[in-house]
Amino acid sequence: MLIRFGTRDDAERIAVLHTNSWLTAYAGIMPTSYLNGPLLDERRTMWNTRLTTVAPEQDHTSCLLVAVEDTALLGFVYLTLQADGRILLDNLHVQPGRKRSGIGRQLMHHAFTWATTRHPGKAVYLEVLHDNASAIAFYRRLNGHPTKEFIERFPAGFELPVVECAWNPDAVRSLADHRSTSDRLAF
């Protein structure tokens, strides 16, 4: 497996993986009509826009990393610097059939290395659906701490409870430092 910066050429595969991940992780949590309706088109628009307006490997305010094996996209992580000075880990998705194989953990280590390299001393946070127990457990195993809960209104017209998990700068640095030297990317 190789972890590299994502490019515009990855947009379609990322949108499909993102959709498939939501279809499995959010079944029974999000409305079925939404998951089986506009979700793929929304993900395509989102990733085409993100990757057309930004060259992630050259941008210091966002980072898209993809895990690939041969031509298969196994997972991806996307981070972006926020106005409050923290870094939002906006997406972490792994092919549903490859969860619990270490891909997500490796992507997190690389993501935190980008954060400490490009934005030393910054906290990282993410927002996860309250009912996504397996994701919350994964983030807790990586020392993410719930910091607040709120209700998010989705553009499709439904609301769901969300948990914010965060890592302080020391935890970010610690997670970045625990990668093997053979896994390093040039940031």
VENVENFEN-V632504 format. One record per run of one state. SS is the DSSP state (a for helix, b for strand, c for the rest). FROM is the first residue (numbers start at 1). LEN is the number of residues. Records with the same first field share a line. If there is no record, write none. Layout:
SS: FROM-LEN / FROM-LEN
//
This chain:
c: 1-1 / 6-2 / 26-1 / 28-2 / 31-1 / 36-3 / 54-8 / 70-2 / 82-5 / 95-1 / 99-4 / 119-5 / 130-3 / 142-3 / 154-5 / 168-1 / 178-3 / 184-4
b: 2-4 / 27-1 / 30-1 / 62-8 / 72-10 / 87-8 / 124-6 / 145-9 / 159-9
a: 8-18 / 32-4 / 39-15 / 96-3 / 103-16 / 133-9 / 169-9 / 181-3
//
